[in-house]
Amino acid sequence: SKIISTMMAAGLPIEECVATIAGALPICSVRGVAYSTFTIIHILNNEVAEIIQYDNPHVIVIRNYEQYDYPKTEINIGGKKIYTSTIKLQEDDVFIAMSDGCPHAGLGGKYNFGWKREEIADYMQVLVAGGYTAKNLSTMLVDECDSLYGHKPGDDTTACVVKIRKREPMNILFGPPSNRDDANRMMALFFSKEGKHIICGGTTSSIAAKYLGKPVVASLSFERSDVPPIAHIEGVDLVTEGVITMNKVIQYAKDYLGDNELYEDWNFKKDGASLISRLLFEESTDINFYVGRAVNPAHQNPDLPINFNIKMNLVEELSECLRKMGKRIKVSYF
């Protein structure tokens, strides 16, 4: 994968890349299968997907929440059968690539003949309808394979999911401005932006409520003990507490970038951190932070320099995580 990715990134023709890899892959003399296989999903100008497949289960495509039987052309390169496809992209298309460890899951156990590709396609079709991110869809597929293997996988099990979607802006207001006279300007900029609006912090939500002329209505529902309850302001999509909630979101973000073991914690719960995580990780593509520089004395550590501000660090840390997820981030300070 590293070789072919490097070649494609260098702009070499796809045929040359495939020929180089196909010619270098040995065949097992006993089993008659390739020691190494590959699946390439090459997105061109956000308009077309080129799929090149060699000896892996064929890519599953879900279109309009139904399985899509896309055309395949068989070519022979170096004595190896390569399948190529060109698909014009549509919004919400989902491409699911996998190694043969996925259909081998459950072999001789739950399923006599393994978990067939058609059965995997049925399983993924249901999950796609749930609106999950590509990352969570791949996690759920691999987790199900792990379960079918009895948590003792007998083969390499790899899955990759690509989801085609339009850009979605998201706006987060976190903390009051250092100069009170800037409050109205900060609010005007924040609420003028397209997309959903999230407000974090008690003082910040009070300023926003005053600007909108609407009350802050506290939620009486305590979803979990380690995350403060949310509130409601008419005209705002989500209102949460500040530092504690944001710390939890960062914990989820770091896990999401790694093994994604905590996705069930935030994917289905309704506490502030879970709701923010779903909006940032799953819905948004372009995130605008509006961060006030006012210092809350309760958040200052006496062992650290007086100008240290936890809030700034939280925003920087979360922004970095979101960039690694492929989000476009803009941070404005007030």
C-alpha positions as CSV (number, residue, x, y, z in Angstrom):
1,S,0.0,0.0,0.0
2,K,2.9,2.4,0.8
3,I,4.5,1.7,-2.6
4,I,1.4,2.2,-4.7
5,S,0.3,5.3,-2.6
6,T,3.7,6.9,-3.2
7,M,3.6,6.2,-6.9
8,M,0.0,7.6,-7.3
9,A,0.9,10.7,-5.2
10,A,3.8,11.3,-7.6
11,G,1.2,11.5,-10.4
12,L,2.3,8.3,-12.2
13,P,-0.4,6.7,-14.5
14,I,-2.6,4.3,-12.7
15,E,-1.8,1.5,-15.2
16,E,1.9,1.9,-14.4
17,C,1.3,1.8,-10.7
18,V,-0.8,-1.3,-10.9
19,A,1.6,-3.1,-13.3
20,T,4.5,-2.4,-10.9
21,I,2.6,-3.8,-7.9
22,A,1.0,-6.7,-9.7
23,G,4.4,-7.8,-11.1
24,A,6.0,-7.7,-7.7
25,L,3.4,-9.7,-5.8
26,P,4.3,-13.4,-5.5
27,I,1.8,-16.3,-5.5
28,C,1.7,-19.0,-2.8
29,S,2.6,-22.3,-4.5
30,V,0.5,-24.3,-2.1
31,R,-2.8,-22.3,-1.9
32,G,-2.5,-20.6,-5.3
33,V,-3.4,-17.2,-3.9
34,A,-1.5,-13.9,-3.8
35,Y,0.7,-13.3,-0.7
36,S,-0.4,-9.7,-1.0
37,T,-3.5,-8.2,-2.5
38,F,-4.7,-4.6,-3.0
39,T,-7.8,-2.4,-3.5
40,I,-7.4,1.1,-4.7
41,I,-10.2,3.7,-4.4
42,H,-8.9,6.8,-6.3
43,I,-11.2,9.9,-6.0
44,L,-10.7,12.3,-8.9
45,N,-11.7,16.0,-8.5
46,N,-14.5,15.0,-6.1
47,E,-16.4,13.8,-9.2
48,V,-15.3,10.3,-10.1
49,A,-14.1,7.2,-8.2
50,E,-11.6,4.9,-9.9
51,I,-11.6,1.4,-8.3
52,I,-8.8,-1.1,-9.0
53,Q,-9.0,-4.4,-7.3
54,Y,-6.8,-7.5,-7.1
55,D,-7.7,-10.6,-5.2
56,N,-9.6,-8.8,-2.4
57,P,-13.3,-9.1,-1.9
58,H,-14.9,-6.7,-4.3
59,V,-15.7,-3.2,-3.0
60,I,-19.2,-2.8,-1.7
61,V,-21.0,0.4,-2.9
62,I,-24.1,1.7,-1.1
63,R,-26.0,4.3,-3.1
64,N,-29.3,5.8,-2.0
65,Y,-29.1,3.4,0.9
66,E,-29.3,0.4,-1.5
67,Q,-26.5,-1.9,-2.7
68,Y,-25.2,-0.6,-6.1
69,D,-24.0,-3.2,-8.6
70,Y,-21.3,-1.1,-10.4
71,P,-19.7,-2.2,-13.7
72,K,-16.3,-3.9,-13.6
73,T,-13.8,-4.4,-16.4
74,E,-11.3,-7.3,-16.2
75,I,-7.8,-6.6,-17.4
76,N,-4.7,-8.8,-17.4
77,I,-1.5,-7.3,-16.1
78,G,1.5,-9.5,-15.6
79,G,-0.7,-12.6,-15.7
80,K,-2.9,-11.3,-12.9
81,K,-6.6,-10.6,-13.2
82,I,-7.2,-7.0,-12.2
83,Y,-10.7,-5.5,-12.0
84,T,-11.2,-1.8,-12.8
85,S,-14.3,0.4,-12.4
86,T,-15.1,4.1,-13.0
87,I,-18.0,5.4,-11.0
88,K,-19.5,8.9,-11.2
89,L,-19.9,10.1,-7.6
90,Q,-23.2,11.0,-6.0
91,E,-23.8,12.6,-2.6
92,D,-24.0,10.0,0.2
93,D,-22.3,7.2,-1.8
94,V,-20.5,4.8,0.5
95,F,-17.5,2.7,-0.6
96,I,-16.5,-0.3,1.6
97,A,-13.2,-2.0,0.9
98,M,-12.0,-5.0,2.9
99,S,-9.4,-7.7,3.1
100,D,-10.4,-11.3,2.9
101,G,-10.2,-11.6,6.6
102,C,-13.7,-10.1,6.7
103,P,-15.5,-12.8,4.8
104,H,-13.4,-15.4,6.6
105,A,-14.8,-14.3,9.9
106,G,-16.9,-16.9,11.6
107,L,-15.5,-19.7,9.3
108,G,-16.2,-23.0,11.0
109,G,-17.9,-21.3,13.9
110,K,-21.0,-19.2,13.6
111,Y,-20.9,-19.5,9.8
112,N,-19.8,-22.8,8.2
113,F,-18.6,-21.0,5.1
114,G,-17.6,-17.7,6.7
115,W,-19.4,-14.3,6.6
116,K,-20.1,-14.0,2.9
117,R,-19.6,-10.7,1.1
118,E,-23.3,-10.6,0.3
119,E,-24.1,-10.9,4.0
120,I,-21.5,-8.2,4.9
121,A,-23.2,-5.9,2.3
122,D,-26.6,-6.5,3.9
123,Y,-25.1,-5.7,7.3
124,M,-23.4,-2.5,6.2
125,Q,-26.5,-1.4,4.2
126,V,-28.4,-1.2,7.5
127,L,-25.6,0.7,9.3
128,V,-25.2,3.2,6.4
129,A,-28.8,4.1,6.9
130,G,-28.0,5.1,10.5
131,G,-25.9,8.0,9.2
132,Y,-22.6,7.0,10.8
133,T,-19.2,8.4,9.7
134,A,-16.9,6.5,7.5
135,K,-14.6,5.9,10.5
136,N,-17.4,4.5,12.6
137,L,-18.7,2.3,9.8
138,S,-15.2,0.7,9.4
139,T,-14.9,0.3,13.1
140,M,-18.3,-1.4,13.4
141,L,-17.4,-3.8,10.5
142,V,-14.0,-4.8,12.0
143,D,-15.5,-5.1,15.5
144,E,-18.2,-7.5,14.2
145,C,-15.5,-9.5,12.4
146,D,-13.5,-9.6,15.7
147,S,-16.6,-10.9,17.5
148,L,-17.2,-13.6,14.8
149,Y,-13.6,-14.7,15.2
150,G,-14.3,-15.0,19.0
151,H,-11.7,-12.2,19.5
152,K,-9.0,-14.5,18.1
153,P,-8.8,-13.4,14.4
154,G,-7.4,-16.2,12.2
155,D,-6.6,-13.8,9.3
156,D,-5.6,-10.1,8.7
157,T,-8.9,-8.2,8.9
158,T,-8.8,-4.7,7.4
159,A,-11.6,-2.4,6.3
160,C,-11.7,1.0,4.7
161,V,-14.8,3.1,4.2
162,V,-15.2,6.2,2.0
163,K,-18.3,8.4,2.3
164,I,-19.1,11.1,-0.2
165,R,-20.8,14.1,1.3
166,K,-21.2,17.9,0.9
167,R,-19.4,20.3,3.1
168,E,-21.2,21.2,6.4
169,P,-20.1,24.3,8.4
170,M,-20.2,24.4,12.2
171,N,-19.7,27.3,14.6
172,I,-18.5,27.1,18.2
173,L,-18.5,30.0,20.7
174,F,-16.3,29.3,23.7
175,G,-15.7,31.9,26.4
176,P,-16.4,35.7,26.7
177,P,-14.2,38.3,25.0
178,S,-11.4,39.9,27.0
179,N,-12.9,43.3,26.4
180,R,-16.6,43.5,27.3
181,D,-17.2,46.1,24.6
182,D,-16.4,43.4,22.0
183,A,-19.3,41.2,23.1
184,N,-21.8,42.4,20.6
185,R,-19.3,42.3,17.7
186,M,-18.3,38.7,18.7
187,M,-22.0,37.7,18.8
188,A,-22.9,39.3,15.5
189,L,-20.0,37.5,13.7
190,F,-20.9,34.2,15.4
191,F,-24.6,34.2,14.6
192,S,-24.1,35.6,11.0
193,K,-22.3,32.4,9.9
194,E,-24.0,29.7,8.0
195,G,-24.4,26.3,9.7
196,K,-25.2,25.1,13.2
197,H,-24.2,27.1,16.3
198,I,-22.8,25.6,19.6
199,I,-22.1,27.7,22.7
200,C,-19.8,26.4,25.5
201,G,-19.7,28.0,28.9
202,G,-22.0,29.6,31.4
203,T,-20.9,33.2,31.1
204,T,-20.8,32.8,27.3
205,S,-24.3,31.5,27.1
206,S,-25.6,34.3,29.3
207,I,-24.0,36.9,26.9
208,A,-25.5,35.1,23.9
209,A,-28.9,34.9,25.5
210,K,-28.8,38.7,26.2
211,Y,-27.8,39.4,22.6
212,L,-30.7,37.3,21.3
213,G,-33.2,38.5,23.9
214,K,-34.0,34.9,24.9
215,P,-33.7,33.2,28.3
216,V,-31.2,30.4,29.1
217,V,-33.3,27.4,30.1
218,A,-31.3,24.8,32.1
219,S,-31.9,21.1,31.3
220,L,-33.1,19.0,34.3
221,S,-31.7,15.9,32.7
222,F,-28.4,14.7,34.1
223,E,-27.2,12.2,31.4
224,R,-23.9,11.4,33.2
225,S,-22.1,12.4,36.4
226,D,-18.8,13.4,34.8
227,V,-20.3,15.9,32.3
228,P,-22.4,18.9,33.4
229,P,-26.0,19.1,32.0
230,I,-26.8,21.1,28.9
231,A,-29.0,24.1,28.5
232,H,-31.3,25.6,25.8
233,I,-31.5,29.0,24.2
234,E,-33.9,29.6,21.4
235,G,-32.0,30.1,18.1
236,V,-29.0,28.1,19.3
237,D,-28.5,24.4,18.3
238,L,-26.6,23.4,21.4
239,V,-25.6,25.0,24.7
240,T,-23.1,23.3,27.1
241,E,-20.8,23.9,30.0
242,G,-17.3,24.9,29.0
243,V,-14.0,23.4,30.2
244,I,-15.1,20.1,31.7
245,T,-17.3,19.3,28.7
246,M,-14.6,20.3,26.2
247,N,-12.0,18.1,28.0
248,K,-14.3,15.2,27.5
249,V,-14.7,16.0,23.8
250,I,-10.9,16.1,23.4
251,Q,-10.7,12.6,25.1
252,Y,-13.2,11.3,22.5
253,A,-11.4,13.0,19.7
254,K,-8.1,11.4,20.6
255,D,-9.7,8.0,20.8
256,Y,-11.5,8.5,17.5
257,L,-8.2,9.2,15.8
258,G,-6.8,6.0,17.4
259,D,-8.6,2.7,18.0
260,N,-12.0,4.4,18.2
261,E,-13.0,2.2,21.2
262,L,-15.2,4.9,22.8
263,Y,-17.5,5.5,19.8
264,E,-20.4,3.8,21.6
265,D,-20.0,6.2,24.5
266,W,-20.6,9.3,22.5
267,N,-22.6,8.0,19.5
268,F,-25.8,7.3,21.4
269,K,-25.8,9.4,24.5
270,K,-27.3,12.9,25.0
271,D,-24.9,14.6,27.4
272,G,-23.1,17.8,26.2
273,A,-19.8,16.1,25.3
274,S,-21.5,13.4,23.3
275,L,-23.7,15.9,21.4
276,I,-20.7,18.1,20.6
277,S,-18.7,15.1,19.4
278,R,-21.4,13.9,17.1
279,L,-21.7,17.4,15.6
280,L,-18.0,17.9,15.2
281,F,-16.9,14.3,14.2
282,E,-19.9,13.2,12.2
283,E,-21.7,16.2,10.8
284,S,-19.3,19.0,10.3
285,T,-16.5,19.5,7.7
286,D,-15.7,23.2,8.2
287,I,-15.5,24.4,11.9
288,N,-15.2,28.0,13.0
289,F,-14.1,28.6,16.6
290,Y,-15.0,32.0,18.2
291,V,-12.9,32.0,21.4
292,G,-13.0,34.7,24.1
293,R,-9.8,35.5,25.8
294,A,-11.3,36.6,29.1
295,V,-9.7,34.6,32.0
296,N,-11.8,32.7,34.4
297,P,-9.8,32.6,37.7
298,A,-11.3,29.2,38.6
299,H,-9.4,27.7,35.7
300,Q,-5.9,29.0,36.5
301,N,-3.3,26.8,38.1
302,P,-1.1,28.8,40.5
303,D,1.9,26.6,39.6
304,L,1.8,27.8,36.0
305,P,2.6,31.3,34.6
306,I,-0.1,33.9,35.2
307,N,-0.9,34.3,31.5
308,F,-1.5,30.6,31.0
309,N,-5.1,29.9,30.0
310,I,-6.5,26.4,29.9
311,K,-9.2,27.5,27.5
312,M,-6.7,28.4,24.8
313,N,-4.9,25.1,25.2
314,L,-8.2,23.2,24.9
315,V,-9.1,25.0,21.7
316,E,-5.6,24.4,20.2
317,E,-5.7,20.7,21.2
318,L,-9.2,20.1,19.9
319,S,-8.4,22.0,16.6
320,E,-5.4,19.8,16.0
321,C,-7.4,16.6,16.5
322,L,-10.1,17.9,14.1
323,R,-7.5,18.8,11.5
324,K,-6.2,15.2,11.7
325,M,-9.8,14.1,11.0
326,G,-9.6,16.1,7.8
327,K,-11.7,19.1,9.0
328,R,-11.1,22.7,7.9
329,I,-10.5,24.8,11.0
330,K,-10.6,28.5,11.6
331,V,-10.0,30.0,15.0
332,S,-10.9,33.7,15.8
333,Y,-9.9,35.2,19.2
334,F,-11.7,38.1,20.9
